[in-house]
Amino acid sequence: MQYLQNKNIVITGASSGIGEKIAHNVAELGGRPILLARSDQKLQEICEQIKQKTGGAAIYYPLDVSDQQQIKEVFAKIYQEVGFIDVLINNAGFGVFDYLHEANMEDIEGMFDVNVIGLIACTQAVLPSMLKQNKGHIINIASIAGKLATAKSSVYSATKHAVLGFTNSLRMEVANTNIAISAVNPGPIETNFFAIADKSGSYVQNVKKYMLTSAEVANKITKLMKTKKRELNLPIWMNWGSTLYHLFPRIADKLMGSMLSKK
């Protein structure tokens, strides 16, 4: 069932991982994936692969979401050349796992610039048009880390906590419209995210058996464009852990402390 037929789907962070997989899914369902990321060459290659595989027309625009002026220019260009954006998937993001006293301030600022400010700026770029048309869907990729903080991810968790707060508030702002606002909170995923976040490789080794594949996460997010649920937590048992933590934080610290300290 091609429920994305003729829909324009903008995906940030589309040059690899779940962003790339979503782009392929969108094309297979009749939609037009609009890929945004920094790597011009990777985006071009993905668009060619999509065309060969599905015959669909994927397009791309190089974009660094930490550059607010560039965001304004790129989205203005999309509206001019393509038209209405039906779905925005704010997928771009990165993390660096460090104890706070050892963290580099450039990494801290970078995470907030990309994960939070960039996401908000992209959302702000599409919202006026969606409000005018009284339709659209914004999907923000947050993280279970935004609900369940762990050692060595204080800054990354803070950025994802901010994304969740922003998403929930924005949903209330558009409550009287036909615009859907969704948050996706995945646990660890097998992507190149950890090439930056976990340079030692120890975290990946410790949680490998719990890791999701980028394909299964992308498939769930693709279905979300149809169901428009307010929140998607992957895997569900990790969300149970976050619920336990918020209800009984002291008990959860004792019971889950060693389990969560895998970095």
N, C-alpha and C positions, 0 to 999 in steps of 0.2 A: 504494500500500500504506500503510494508516494505522497505522504501527507505534507511534504515540504515542496511540492511542485511549484515552480516559479517563485519561490521565496528567496530573498537575499539574506544570507547568513554571514555575518561578519565574525571572524574568529581571530582574536589576538593570540600571540604566542603560537602561531600555526606552523612553524617550521620543523616541528618534531613532536614526539610524544602524543599526548591525547589530542592536542590541537590538530596535528596532521591526520590522525585517525578520524576525528570528527569531520574534517573536510572531505575525506573519502566517503564517509557515511552520507553526508548531506548530498553530494553529487549523485550517489546511488538512489537516493529518495527523490530525485527530481529538482532539488534545490540548487541554488548557485552559491557555492562557497567563495567568500571573499577573504583571502588570507592576508594577515598582517603580522609581520615580524621584522627583525633587523636584517636577516640574511636574504639578500636579493636572489642569490644563486639557488639556495635551498627552496625558496618559495616558487621560483620558476620551474625547478625540477618537479616539485609536487604537483603543480598545475599541469605539467605535461603528462605526468603519470595518471592523473585523474581523467584527462582528456582521452588518453589511450585506453583506459580501463572502462570508462562509462560513456564516453562521447560527450560528456557534459562540459560546460564552459566554466572553469574555475578561473578566477582572476586574483591578482595580488597587488599589494602596495607595500613597499618597504616602510617600516615604522619602528621607531624606538619609543616605547610608551613612557619613558622617563622624560621625554621632551614634549612639554605641553603645547608649544607652538606648532610642532610637527603634527601633533594629534589634531589640532584645529584644521590645519591645511589638508591633511590626508582625508579626514572625514568630509570636509567640504568638497573635495575632489570626488569622493565616492558618491555623494548625493548628486553631484553634477553629472557624472558619467554613468552611474548605474541606476539611481533612483532611491526609492524608499528602502530603509534597512528594517527588515521584519524581525530579525533576531540578532542581538549582540551577545557574544560569548566572551566575557572577560577572563581569558585563560592565562595571559602572560603573567609570569611571576617567577621568583627564585628565592632560595634560602641559603644561608650560611650558618652551619651549626658551630657555635663557640660558647664557652663560658663568657659571661658578660665582661668580666674583668680582663679577658684576653681579646675581646672583640675589636675589630677595626672599625672606626667611626665611618669610614667610606662605605663599608659593607652595610652598616646600620642605615645610613642615609639612602643607599642604593635600594635596599629592600623596601623602605617606605615609599621611595619615589616610584618604583615599579608596581609593587603589590597593592599600594593604597592610593597614592596620588594619581598614578597613571590610570588605574581602574576607574577612579571617580571622574577623571577628565574625559575618558572614553564614553562613560555613561552620560555625562553632561552634553557630549557632542551629539548623541542620538535622541535624548529625551524630548527636546522641543518638537521635533518632527513626529515622534510617537504620540505626544500629547495632542498635537494638531490633528493627526489622523485617528486618534483614539484607538490605537492598537499597537501591538508590538510585544516583544519578550526580551527581557534582559536576564542573562544567566551569569552569575558571578561565581567563579571557582575559588572557594575559600579552602578550608582544610579542617579536618578533625583537630589539628593543632590549635585552631582558633577556639575550640571548646575544651580541649584537654591538653594543657601545657605540660611540657617536660623539660628536664634539665638540658642545657646547651641549645635550647631553641627559644629563649626568652624573647628575642627581638622578632624572629620569624612568627612565633605564636602571637605576638602583639599585633603584627601586621594583619594576620588572618582574623584575629578577634575584631580588629577595626573593620575589616571587610564585612564580617557578619553583622556588626552594629549598623554599618552603612546600609547594607542590604535590607535589614529588617525595618529601618526607619524609612527608606525609600519606598518600600512596599506600602507603608501607611500613607505616604504622600500621594500615591497614585491609586489609593483604594477605591475611589469613585470613578475609575476609568476602566478600559478594557486592556490595560497594559499589565502583563504578568511579570513578576519579579521573583527569581529563584536563586537559592544558594546551593552550591554543591560542596560537600565536605568529605573529600576522600582521605583515606589513610595513606600509608606509603605505597607508591606506584613504581613499577619497573620502568623508569625513564632515565634520561641523562640528567635529571634534576640533581641526583646525588653526586654527579661528577664535580659539582661546585659545593653542594651542601655538606657532603661527607667525603672529604678528600682522602681520609685514611681507609675508607671502605669498611670500617668496623661496624657501623650502624647497619649497613646493608646486609652484612653477614649475620648480624644478630636478629634481624627481622625478616629475612628472606622468605621464610615460610608463610609469613602473613601478608606479603606484598601482593597488590593487585596488578593485573596487566593493564597496559594502556588501552588495549582493545576493549576489554570489558568495561572500563570506566567510560570510554568514548561511546560505547553502545548505550549505556545507561543515560548519558547526557543527551544523546540523540533522541532517545525515547522521551526525555523530559521536555523536548520542544513540542511534543504532542500533548502530554499530560499536564504540563505547566504546574507541577507541584511546587509548593513554596520552598521545600527543602529536601535535598537528597543526601543521605548519609551512607558512605561506603567504606568498609562493610558495616552492616547494621550493628554488629556486636560491639564495634568500637564506640558507636554512639551510646550504647547502653553504659559503657564505661564512663563516658562523659556525664551522663545523667546521674550515675552513682556518685561521681565526684562532686557534682553541684549539690546533691542532696545531703551527702555525708562526707564532707571534704577531709576531715581528720581520719576517719576510718579508711577512706579511699587511699590516703597518703600511706598508711601503714600496709594495707593490703596490696596496693598496686605500685608502690614506690619503686621497688626493684624491677618490676616488669616494665615500667615506663622509662627507666634510666638505662637505655640501650645505646646511647650515643657515646 
